[in-house]
Amino acid sequence: MTQPIYVAQPDLPPLEEFLPYLREIWGNKILTNGGPFHQQFEQALCDHLGVKHLSLCSNGTLGLVTALQALGVTGEVITTPYSFVASAHSLLWNRIEPVFVDIDPATLTLDPSKIEAAITPRTSAILAVHCYGYRCDVDAIRAIADKHGLKVIYDAAHAFGVRDAGGSVLRHGDLSVVSFHATKVFHTFEGGAIVCPNAETKRHVDHLKNFGFVDETTVVEAGINGKMSEVNAAFGLLQLQHIRASLARRRHVDAAYREALEGTPGIRLLKSADELEANHSYFPILVEENFSISRDALYEKLRSHGVFSRRYFYPLIANFPMYRHMASAQAENLPQANAAANKVLCLPIYSALSLADVTRIVNIVRGA
Ligand code: T4K
């Protein structure tokens, strides 16, 4: 009986490597609220990413909610419908109205050429997503934001380790939020971070993720509990020692998929990661109309062989009940996003995926 293959599998270092960290926590009894591992991990991440300021948080979703609050974003925010539902939910949690704009079919990220037409006097920001680790057109988005006086927030949940000519892509935007969920390239079981442009913004974010406390008796804003625990922070410190090797193995898996699938009639791949500075966090294929079976039939076929691919991101966010009544959510406004939601299948990719399993998966796809 062959083992099931899931879309993601978290990296876990040998348990013995984690035990000394746990002993330290058991010894000092500091479990959360910005303890020593939290501080060390923040600094180590800044060094690793080459950014000056970041604030750890308990997950990417609360990171997004807090980032929007920190920037004082209100009214309407232009965003992509092609993402995990947490992107748009972070707006609703702040009582902000999402205005959906279509995506660029080449990168599946927000199409800058569609943004200006969606700006109204109520627009205060753009929330864009580096989908699958493919960098948004950050220069075009910045130019539009500057012209109209808008803030830019990047949902960089998928973008840990992605670099461009200037360094980590997490430095872009007024704030950038990364997820360290178990299914991500770099994870701390649950977790995330808000990358900040300066110390003052980081301080503000630090207060907001701690209920709004600035000292023992002063609460300045209605903050939330978005803190990362010491166990998660310690695990993150350990994970950082393994991330380069893990990314290198993902690169091999990505390359093996590409080599085997390139040229398959009816299967389209996004441009290779190196051209777009991505991080092999997902392996999306687009099942076009001329493929032998439908995307959903291929999904079922893989399942019947114990391969659990995922239709990220189907349904489109704009089609969920809390969004679909909105004018910008209508299908005629979002042809590319709807097409992607109906075509994309994310094949399993993780550092421990063997090349034999890649071949097995490709054979199922090609034999369909
Ligand atoms: N923005 C974007 C663009 C995002 O993609 C996400 C999260 C967020 C914001 C929010 O960040 P967080 O608040 O989550 O930090 C998963 C994740 O829960 C979610 O983090 C992620 N995006 C989203 C794309 O995918 P599911 O429902 O697909 O997860 P699940 O449990 O079905 O896991 C997929 C497969 O991974 C499983 O079949 C088996 C494997 N797996 C999963 C877990 C959790 C494991 O082997 N071990 C595990 O512990 O949502």
Residues whose N, C-alpha, C, O or C-beta is under 5 A from the ligand:
A	BS01	T4K	Y6 V7 A8 Q9 P10 N59 G60 T61 S83 F84 A86 S87 D155 A157 S179 F180 H181 A182 T183 G191
